[in-house]
Amino acid sequence: MSEKNHRVSRRQFLTYTLTGVGGFMAAGMLAPMVRMALDPALEAAGDSEFVSVGLSEDEVSEEPQRVDFSIELDDGWYSSEQSRSAWVLREGNEILALSPICTHLGCTVNWGTNEENPEEFFCPCHFGRFERDGTNIPGTPPTRPLDVYEVEVRDGMIYLGQINQRG
């Protein structure tokens, strides 16, 4: 074969060279950005962490007690501390920790603040009511029970995990 058939013009050589170098540079710039965007999604999901609420097992009674605690949240590359609350009570031999967030519109429920029904959780936003165990009372706005925290007892102290939806 002759060399005439395989010659590359200067213009073609420049086009090929610049396209190759540009593509290499673009790949070098995009690779870290793609890695950064996908890194949190590729991380292995850890087990839910339990947080001490500073309440001992002996202090828990059948009367709901409000406990405030904080958890550390990792959102991608940002770590922050978030305040949380729970209503902790003993139901038989079990310890129950209820979320104070109303399942109707997300307002905060309180125990015993309704004068007409002092032995219930009450949501002042739309007069939602819940039984002592967090189940919603029929005929009131909430359509499902209060959410519950995972509860663990370690060395006599109460630890709460993630919130689970009921009903």
N, C-alpha and C positions, 0 to 999 in steps of 0.2 A: 504494500500500500504506500501511497505517496504521502508526504507530509502536508501537501497542499489541502487535502481533504480534512485534516485534523487541526488546522491552524485556528487559533483563537485570536480575535482582533483585540486591540488594546481596550476598546470600549467594553467588550464582553469580559475581559480579564478584570477590569476595574469594577464592573457590576458584580461579578461573582465574588471578588475579594471583599468589597464593601458590604455586600449582603451577608456573607459569612461572618465578618467581624461584627456587624450590627446585630446579627442573630445571637452570636456568642455573648455580646455585652447585654442584650436584653434578657437572655437566660440567666446571666449572672446577677442581674438586678431583680428579676422576678422570683428566683428560687427562695431567697430569704423571706420575701413577702408572703409567698404561698405557704412556706413552713410556719411562719408566725400566725397566719390565719387558721391553719389546720391543727396546730399544736394542742390547743385545749381539747379539741374533739378527739384527738388520738390518744390522750392521756388515759390510763386505766382508771376506771371508776373505783374509788375506794369504798370501804364499808362506811355506813353512816356512823358518825362520831357521836358519842354520848357526852353530855356536858353536865357537870355537877350544878345543882341548883341551891346548894347550901342548906338542905333540909335533911334531917335524919329520918330514918324509917319510923322511929318512935314518936316523932313529932307529928306524923300524919294521922289525922282523925277522920271521922265521917263528915265533919264540917269542912267544906271546901276552903282551901287556903290559897291565896294568890302568891305566887313566887315570881320574882323577876330575875332574869339571868341574861347573859350575853353569849353569843356564838361568833366564831370567826368565819367569815365567808370569803371564798376565793372565787373571783369572777374573772376568769381568763388570767390576766397578769396583775389584777388589782385585788388586794386583800383588805378587808374592812371588818370592823366589829359591829354587830347588830344586836340591839336590845330585843329581848323576847319576854313573854309572860306566859304563865300557865296556871290553871286552877288544879291543885293537887288534893286528892281525897282518897280515903280508904273505902273500898266497896267490898265487904266481906273480907276475904283474905288477900284480895288484890289491891294494888295501888293504881289509881287511875289519874292520868294527867290530861286535862282538857285544854284545848286551845281557847283563848278568850275572844276569838274572832267569830262574829255571828255569820252563819252560813247564808243569811238572806242578802245583806248588803255590805258586809264587812265591818260593821261597827263593833265596838268593844262591849262584851257582855260582862255584867257584874253579878255577884251572888247576893241575894237578899236585899236588893235596893228597891224592889217594887213593894209598896205598902200592902197592896191587896193580896200578893202572893210572896210572902217573905222567904219561903223555902224553895225558891226557884232561881235559876239564872234569868236575868232580864236584859233585853236589848232596848235602850231608850230611843233608838232611831225610828223604829216602826212597831214598837211594843211586842217584839218577839220574846217568847218564853221557852225555857228548856228545863227539863227535870234535873234532879241532882246528878244523875249519871250522864247528862248531856243530850239525852234524846229530846227531840223537838215535841212540843205540845200541839196536838192537832187543833186546827182552827186559828193558829197564829201564823204570821208570815214565813218563818223558816220552813223550808221543805225537807230538810235533812238534819241529822244530829250534829252537834259540835264535833270538830275533828279531834283526834286523840294523838298524844305524843307516845312514842315508844318509851317504855319505862324499864329501867334496870336498877337493881339494888346492889351496890358494891360496898363491902365493909360497913354496912348499916347506913350508908348515905344514898340519897336518891339521885339518879342520873337520867336525863331525858335525851332522847334521840330525835329522829325526824318525825314530822307530823304526818299522820295517815288519815285519809278521808274515810268516813263511815257512811253507811246507808246509801 
